[in-house]
Amino acid sequence: MKKHVKHHSITVLATLLIVALGGLLFVYSGLYNIGADDPHIKPVYALIQTLRDRSIEYRSDGITPPNLQDKDLILKGAGQYSAMCSDCHLSPGVSNSEIRVGLYPPPPNLSIKAVEPSVAFWVIKHGIKMSAMPAWGANHDDATIWSMVAFLQTLPAMSPEKYKEIIAQAPPDDDMNMGHEDASESAPHQH
């Protein structure tokens, strides 16, 4: 019996090694087209989508939003959204954009799709790898990110006219810290 278990274990390990080597060979072969203009095959797409959704769900669990009904928060978020998000995620009455047509997978149209606040906060703050979704937390504080989330809660019910009106009233996106320092402080000293 022990000999049978040992033989079975060796067979399982050998099979796993062959599968791993085959996977590495496939990855290094370059045969899989990673171009954004060639969609993933269904099993790959399903795997990546499940990985993304479960990862975000796990990491956003327990995030507690502030008062997302605050008018000033919504107004600030409107300006942020217009400046940083609308080209990819669209605005009411807009069905596509120049950049959006080249993105794969296409980003969700947030002018028609509501996103749970804790999920929206986490995604905006941390971004999503291998997609066009940047990690805005690198140059925006949590309060600014929450303003975007607050605005997103109102966006799907907004008409194109109301969107234009709120964007016109919104403060400018002037809180981005792009790492621009005084050139005299950041330039290397030359001797």
Sequence and secondary structure as in RCSB ss.txt:
>XXXX:A:sequence
MKKHVKHHSITVLATLLIVALGGLLFVYSGLYNIGADDPHIKPVYALIQTLRDRSIEYRSDGITPPNLQDKDLIL
KGAGQYSAMCSDCHLSPGVSNSEIRVGLYPPPPNLSIKAVEPSVAFWVIKHGIKMSAMPAWGANHDDATIWSMVA
FLQTLPAMSPEKYKEIIAQAPPDDDMNMGHEDASESAPHQH
>XXXX:A:secstr
 HHHHHHHHHHHHHHHHHHHHHHHHHHHHT S   TTS   HHHHHHHHHHHHHHHHHHHTT     TT HHHHH
HHHHHHHHHTHHHH  TT    TTGGG SS    TTT    HHHHHHHHHH  TTSS   GGGTS HHHHHHHHH
HHHHGGG  HHHHHHHHHHS            HHHHS    
